[in-house]
Amino acid sequence: TSASPASGGSVEADLAPNCPGDGTKYAAGTQLQLTPNPAQGYPFASRSGDVGGSTNPTTVTMDGDRSVTANFSQQCYTLTTSASPASGGSVEADIAPNCPGDGGTYTSGTQIQLTAKPAQGYRFASWSGDAGGSTNPTSVTMDGDRSVTANFSQQCYTLTVSASPGAGGSVEADIAPNCSGDETKYASGTQVQLRAIP
């Protein structure tokens, strides 16, 4: 028996070799139950050689020399990243998808470092979904499909105006504070026209 790929797992027979005088062979007519044992991240796919199909376990009758291969496929998972709000920035993974034969998924057990990259006028706030906290970058292990959102908050600034002397007049802004969630501040990048009124 063998496994393909070799790292994918192994094959277990329910009986040890039982041929008198030869500890490596089976007596003619012996029925063996073969069970594939997948390694982590490699589900059992099928058999090839003298026994085919994907039934698990399966039985083989020793009426001749037999060769059986258990074929395992590498488990792959999808990583979905997003930014909230969408204009707030982006998420960058340190490695590209690496699942053989599938350009959009990661092999089971892959560790990925995710970095939140704020757009101008925003700052990174926190992670949500399959990652949490506010550490940036953060890591996620691909032991299942994963969805991670980087949450950004708008960078806001205070505008303070005054007149000197106080009795001399006032200062008027052409627009009111416009920071989402804080009506006393301005969103980063806002242009405010100031007019001195004597």
C-alpha positions in Angstrom: 0.0 0.0 0.0 1.1 3.6 -0.5 -0.2 7.2 -0.3 -0.2 9.9 -3.0 1.2 12.3 -2.1 3.3 10.6 0.5 2.6 13.5 2.9 -1.1 13.1 2.4 -1.6 10.2 4.8 -1.3 6.5 5.1 -3.2 3.2 4.6 -4.0 0.9 7.4 -4.8 -2.9 7.0 -7.0 -4.5 9.7 -4.8 -7.7 9.6 -1.1 -8.2 9.9 0.6 -10.5 7.3 -0.4 -14.1 8.1 1.5 -16.3 5.6 3.2 -19.2 7.5 6.9 -18.9 7.1 6.8 -15.4 5.5 6.0 -12.5 7.8 5.6 -10.1 4.9 2.8 -11.8 2.9 -0.8 -12.9 3.3 -2.2 -16.4 2.8 -4.2 -16.9 -0.4 -7.9 -15.9 0.2 -7.3 -13.6 3.1 -9.7 -10.7 3.1 -8.2 -7.4 4.2 -10.0 -4.2 5.1 -8.0 -1.1 4.1 -8.6 2.2 5.7 -7.0 5.5 4.5 -5.7 7.7 7.3 -5.5 11.3 6.0 -2.9 13.7 7.4 -4.1 17.1 8.6 -5.2 19.2 5.7 -5.4 16.2 3.2 -8.9 14.7 2.8 -9.1 11.2 1.2 -10.1 11.4 -2.5 -9.9 7.9 -4.1 -8.0 4.7 -4.5 -6.0 3.5 -7.5 -4.1 0.4 -8.4 -5.7 -3.0 -7.8 -8.6 -1.4 -5.9 -10.4 1.7 -7.2 -13.3 3.9 -6.0 -13.6 6.1 -3.0 -15.5 3.8 -0.5 -13.9 4.1 2.9 -12.9 1.6 4.1 -12.7 -1.0 1.3 -12.0 -4.7 1.2 -9.4 -6.5 -0.9 -9.1 -10.3 -1.4 -5.6 -11.7 -1.5 -5.8 -14.0 -4.5 -2.6 -12.6 -6.0 -0.1 -9.8 -5.3 -1.9 -6.6 -4.8 -0.9 -2.9 -4.9 -3.2 -0.2 -3.6 -2.7 3.5 -3.5 -4.7 5.9 -1.4 -5.0 9.3 -3.2 -5.3 12.4 -1.0 -6.1 15.9 -2.1 -4.8 19.0 -0.3 -7.4 20.9 1.6 -7.7 24.5 0.5 -9.6 27.4 2.0 -10.7 30.9 0.8 -9.6 34.1 2.5 -11.9 37.1 2.0 -10.8 40.5 3.1 -12.6 43.9 3.1 -12.5 47.4 4.4 -15.2 49.3 6.3 -15.9 51.8 5.0 -14.7 50.8 1.6 -13.1 54.2 1.1 -11.2 53.9 4.4 -8.3 51.8 3.2 -7.4 48.3 2.2 -6.0 45.0 3.5 -2.8 43.5 2.3 -1.8 39.8 2.7 1.9 39.0 3.0 1.7 35.9 0.8 -0.3 35.1 -2.3 -2.8 32.2 -2.5 -0.8 29.0 -2.7 -3.1 26.1 -3.2 -1.9 24.0 -6.1 -4.3 24.0 -9.0 -6.5 26.8 -7.5 -5.2 30.4 -7.9 -7.6 31.9 -5.3 -7.2 29.7 -2.2 -4.7 28.8 0.5 -3.5 25.4 1.7 -4.7 24.2 5.0 -2.6 25.5 7.9 -1.1 28.4 6.0 -0.4 31.4 8.3 -1.1 34.8 6.7 -0.1 38.2 8.0 -2.7 40.8 7.2 -1.8 44.5 7.2 -4.5 47.3 7.3 -3.5 50.2 5.1 -5.5 53.4 5.8 -6.4 55.7 3.0 -5.6 59.4 3.4 -7.8 60.9 6.0 -8.5 57.6 7.8 -6.9 55.7 10.6 -7.1 52.0 11.4 -9.5 51.2 14.2 -9.9 47.4 14.6 -10.4 44.0 13.0 -13.7 42.1 12.8 -14.8 38.7 11.4 -12.3 35.9 11.8 -9.7 38.3 13.4 -10.1 40.6 16.3 -8.4 43.3 18.3 -6.6 46.4 17.0 -3.0 45.0 16.5 -1.8 45.9 13.0 -0.6 43.7 11.4 -2.5 40.6 12.6 -2.2 36.9 11.6 -4.8 34.4 10.6 -4.4 30.6 10.2 -6.2 29.0 7.2 -7.8 26.0 8.9 -11.1 26.9 7.3 -12.6 29.6 5.1 -11.8 33.0 6.6 -13.4 36.4 6.3 -11.6 39.4 7.8 -12.7 43.1 7.8 -10.4 46.0 8.6 -12.4 48.8 10.2 -11.2 52.4 9.6 -12.4 55.6 11.2 -12.2 59.0 9.7 -9.4 61.2 10.9 -10.8 64.4 12.3 -9.3 67.7 13.4 -10.4 70.6 15.5 -10.5 74.2 14.1 -10.1 76.9 16.7 -10.7 80.5 15.6 -10.5 83.7 17.7 -10.4 87.4 17.4 -7.8 89.7 19.1 -8.9 91.7 20.8 -12.1 89.9 21.5 -14.1 93.1 21.0 -12.5 93.6 17.6 -14.7 91.3 15.6 -15.3 87.6 14.8 -14.2 84.9 12.4 -16.7 83.1 10.2 -16.2 79.7 8.5 -17.9 79.0 5.3 -18.8 75.4 6.2 -19.8 73.8 9.5 -17.8 70.9 11.1 -18.4 67.7 9.0 -16.7 64.8 10.7 -18.9 61.8 10.8 -19.6 60.9 14.4 -18.2 64.1 15.8 -20.0 67.3 14.9 -17.4 69.5 16.4 -14.5 68.6 14.1 -13.6 68.6 10.4 -12.8 65.5 8.3 -9.1 65.3 7.3 -8.5 67.2 4.0 -11.5 69.5 4.4 -10.9 73.0 3.0 -12.4 75.7 5.1 -12.6 79.3 4.0 -12.3 81.8 6.9 -13.6 85.4 6.8 -12.7 88.0 9.4 -15.7 90.2 10.3 -14.6 93.4 12.0 
